[in-house]
Amino acid sequence: MKVEKLVELIGADFYTGVPDSQLKELCNYLYNRYSTNERHHIIAANEGNATAIAAGYHLATGKVPVVYMQNSGEGNIINPVASLLNKKVYGIPAIFIIGWRGEPGVHDEPQHIYQGEVTIKLLDDMGIPSFIIGKDTTEEAIKNVMVSFKEILSKGDSVAFVVRKGALSYDEKVEYSNDCDLVREEIIEHIVKISGEDPIISTTGKASRELFEIREREGLSHKYDFLTVGSMGHTSSIALGVALNKPKQKVWCIDGDGSMLMHMGSLAVVGSYKPANLVHIIINNSAHETVGGMPTVVGDINVERIANSCGYGYVRSVDDYDRLDEVLEEAKECEELSLIEVKCGIGSRADLGRPTTTAMENKNAFMDYLKEI
């Protein structure tokens, strides 16, 4: 189905959410049409944030908003759906559009398998009726379901469209870019070289895939790395747990700007404990690049000031490789909590692969290595 037709049939004029590769066509259409115009489209920090923004939109306008997300974000909406939107509380209606990663019977990555199995069940448990959109879904079917959905919405309840892989199409191309020259994979190569045999916890998405391939290419062991293949936004918290329990070992965290933004409060928690052995690296391309390239707001904020305010001791921001090497070496020798922001371009190799080890194998090898050091 053409995404333009779906938007027309839904009939809403405000969208907010977190980009998803399964909904790339919708995301590209919204960005082409509205960019990030606050009256029509806001890219949120996380899915719960989007749900609350949507609630505010409804309170101000009386209209029904749309919240889009990958199904991994369902966990983030449970609280605002149950304690804000639900008609036993405020009765605020919303239309959710959810990309169905890990749909049963469809091959996907390990972090999506269980989430895919419970996607519809979670909606049922939250009292949100859903309709599945597939490649063969007709405009007539959407028209018909919108008749019943509008009745549900008028009573202060919410509804959801669950979108299968390849169900939506959009003919126009969107190119996302910034003014930075550094390449993320090369940045990670520099980190690997200087971190040596120190453990690394890396964020979900292409960063972990690139870290895995760098180890393969260099003939290095994967035991040094914990690849956080899911759980976006929680990488620095995992690293904190490791660092606090391995206080004599330098621990490196490779994070992304979208991941940092999703659960930004973790910066304050890390900063309050101040593990002197932790180096938190934020590779900032100001984009949700792994799922398509839509922008984050991190390009508009001062990461250094935030880190300093949260209690990080050694804080630097770099945008060239020579300076990157200098601050990595300084952070390695530094005896205080460190944060390095590395400004980065958008893009990756077209032939970038995925880890060939399972998540469980990765965890076991990493834990075994931590026992040795």
N, C-alpha and C positions, 0 to 999 in steps of 0.2 A: 504494500500500500504506500502511495505517495505520502510523505510526512505532512506536506501542505494540506492534503485532504483531511488527514486525521485532526490536525489543529483546527481546521474549519469546522469539522463536525463536533468537536468538543466545545468550541465556541467561547473559550476563555481568553482574556487579554493580559493575564499576568502569570508568569512562570518563574519558579525558583527551584534550585536543586544543586546536585553535585554531578558533574559529568560522568558518563558511563560509555564504554566502547560499544556496548550493545545498543545504546541509544545515540550513537554518534550522528546519525542522520538528523534526529530531532535537535541535538545540541548545535550542529552546524547551521540548521535552519534558523534556530532562535538567535544565534550569534550574527548570522547574516542579516536577519530582519531587524533585530533590536540592539545588537551588541550587548552592553550591560546597562541599558537604560533602566533606571530605578523604577520607573512606572510600569515597565512591562517584563523585565528579566533581570534577576539577580542570581549570580553564581555564589552559593553559600559556602560556609566553612565546612559544615557537615550536614547530614540529612535532618537531624533534629533542629538545627539552626534554620534550615529551609522551612521546616514545618511551622516553626514559630513566626518566621517572616510572613508566611502564608496566612497565619492566623491574624497577624496585624493588618495585612492587606484586607482581609474580610471585615474586620472590625471597622476599618476606615471607609470601605466602599460598599459593603453589603454584597459584593460579588464573590463568586467561587474561584479560588486560585488553583493552580496546578503545581504539584511538587514532583520533580523527576529525580530518579536515582537508580543505581545498581541495586540488586536485591540484597547485597551485603549491607546496605544502609538501613534495612528494616529494623535492625536492632537499635539504631540511633533514633528511630521515630517512635518506638514503643512508649516512652515516657510522655512526650507531648501529645501523642494520639490518645493515650489512656487518661491523662490527667488534665488536658487542655481542650482538645477537640471533641472528645466524647460527649454525647448529648446528655449524659448524667452530670456533666460539669457545665461547659459553655455551649455545647452544640454548634461547633464551628465546622462547616463542611469544607472538604478539600477533595480534589481529584489527584490521585497518585498515578504516575506512570513509572513502571518498574521494569528495568531490564533483567531478563531471567537468565542469569549465568548459572551453569550447572544443572540445567533442566535434566531430569531423569531420562536416560537413554541417549543423551547428547554428550559427546566427549568434551571434557573441559578440564581445567587445571584443578589440582587437589583442593585448593582453598575454596573452590566454588561448589564442590560436590554436595556436602551436607547442607549448605545454605540453599542450594537448588532444590534439594529434597523437601525442605520445610517452607519454601517461599509462600505457597498458597495456604498452608496450614497457619502460618503466622498471621496472614491477613484474616483468615477465618477467626482465629483466636482474638484478634483485635476488633472483630465485628465489622470488617471492611469487605463488602461484596466485591468480587473481582471478575474480570473478563479477560480471556487470553487472546492476544492478537498474534496470529501467525502469518506466514506468507500467503495463505489462501483466504484470509479474512477479507470480506467484501465491505464496500462502503455501506451497503444496505444493512449489514450486520451491525456496524458501528452506529448507524442511525437508530436502529431498533433498540440497542442496548442503552443508548443515550436517553431514550424516552423513559426507561425504567430508572436509570441513574439519576436523572433530573428530579424524579419524584423522591428518591432517597435523599438526595442533596437538600431538597427543600425542607426536609425534616431535621436538618442539622447533622446528618450522618455523612461519612466519607465513602468514596468508592475508589477502585483501582483498576487500571489496565496493566496487565502483565505481558511484556513484549518478548516474543521468542526471537532467537537469532535470525537475522536476515529478513525480519518481517516488514521493516520500514525502508523506504528508498528516498533518496534526495539527489537530484542531478547536479546541483551547483557544487563547486569545489570551494573549500575554505583553506587558506594557508595561514597558519599561526607562526609568528616569528617574534624575535626581540633583537636588541642591538648587541647582544653579547657574543663573543667569539669562541669561548671555551666549549669543549665537547665533553659531555658527562662521562663517557667511557674513558676518555683520556684523563679526566680528573680522578676517576677511581683508580686508574693505573698508577698515578702519582701517590695516592693514598696507600695502595697495596705495597708499593716499593718502600715507603717510609715506615709504615706500621710493622713491617717484618712479620714476626710470628705472633704479634698481639692479636687477640680475638676481635672480630668485627661483627657488629649486628647491623644488617642493612635493611632498608625499607622495602616495602612491596613495590612491584612493578619492574620497570626496565633496569633500575639500578641494581637490583639483586641478580637479574639475568646477566647483566654486563659483568658484575663481580664474578659470577660463576665462570663465564667464558674467559675472563682474564686469567683466572687460576688454571683453567684448562690449557690455555695458550702458552702460559709460562711454565707449565709442568709442576704447578704448586698444589699442595693438598687443600682440599675443601674443608678440612676439619677446623680451620681457623674461623670459619664464617657461619653465622646463623642467618639464614635467608628468610626474612619475614615475608613470606609469599602472600599473606593476607593481612587482616587486622590493621588496616590503614590508620595511621595516626598514633599508633602505640609503640613505634620502634624505639623512641627515646626512653620510654618507660621500661621496656624490656632491658635495654642497655643499663638503665639505672639499677634494676634488680641484680644484674650480673656484676656491675661495678662495685656495688655496696658489699657484695659477698666475696669479691676477689680484690680486696683493697690494695694489695701489693702488685697487682697486674694492671698495666695500661689497657684500657678498653676503648674501642673506637665505635662510634655510631654514625653510619651513613644514612642521612635523612633527606627528604625532599621538602620543598616549600609547601606543596599541597598536603603532605602528611603532617608536617609541623602545624599547619594551620588548622587541620581537622580537630585536633585535641590540644589546642595551644596552652591550656592550663597545665599540661605536663611540664612545660618549661619552668613554671614557678615551683613545682614540686621538686624537679631535678635541682633547681637553683637553691632551694631551701636546705637540701641535704649536702650539697656541695662536694660530691665525690671528686677528690683531687686527681683520681686516675682515669676520669672519663673525658674523652674528646668527642664532642657532638658536632658533626659536620653537616651543614644544611646546603645541599646543592640546589641553588635557587635559579630556576629558569622561568619563574613567575607563570607557570602553566601546569595544567593537569595533562602532561604530555603522554603518559602511558595510555590514557583513554581517549586521546584525540588531539589535545593541544589547547583546549579552552583555557583562558587566563585565570590565575588566582589573584587575590588582592595583595599578595606578598610583594609584588613589584611596587606597591604604593606605600609600604611601611618600612620603618627603619629597624631591621632585625638586630643590629648591634645595640641600639638603645634598649630594646626589649630584653635582650639577653643580659645586659648590664643591670637593668632594673630587677630582673628575676634572681640575680645573685651569682651569675657566671663571673669568674674572676678574669680569665684571659679570653678576650673577645676580639676577633679580627674579621674583616670583610675583604675579599680579594677578587680580582678579575683578570689575572694573568698567571701563567704557569710558574714563572720565576718566583713571584711573591707567594704563590701557593706552596711551593717547596719550602720556602723560608718559614712560613707560619706552621706548616706541618711539623717541621723539625723542632721549632720552638715549643709547640704543643706537646710533642713527644717527651721533651725534657721538663716541661712545666709541671709544677707540683700544686696546681690548682685547677678547678673545674674550667674546661675550655669549650669555646664555641667558635667555629669557623664557618662563615658564610662564603660560599663560592658561587659567584654569579656566572651563569651558564647559558649557552644557546639552546634552542629547541631542536630536537632531532636525534635520530639513532640510525644504526646500520639497518638496511632493509633485510639483511640475512641474520639478524640477531636471533639466537636460539633461546631455548629454555633449559633449566637444570635437568640433567639426566638422572639425578638421584632423587629418591622420594623425599617428601618432607620428614618422614620418620627417620630415614637414614641420615638426613642432614642433622636432625636434632640429636640423635645418638652419637654421631661422630663429634659434634660440637661439645656435648656433655662429657664425653670421654676425654677430649682435649683439655677441658677446664679442670678435670680431676688431676691432670698431669702437671699443671702449672701453679 
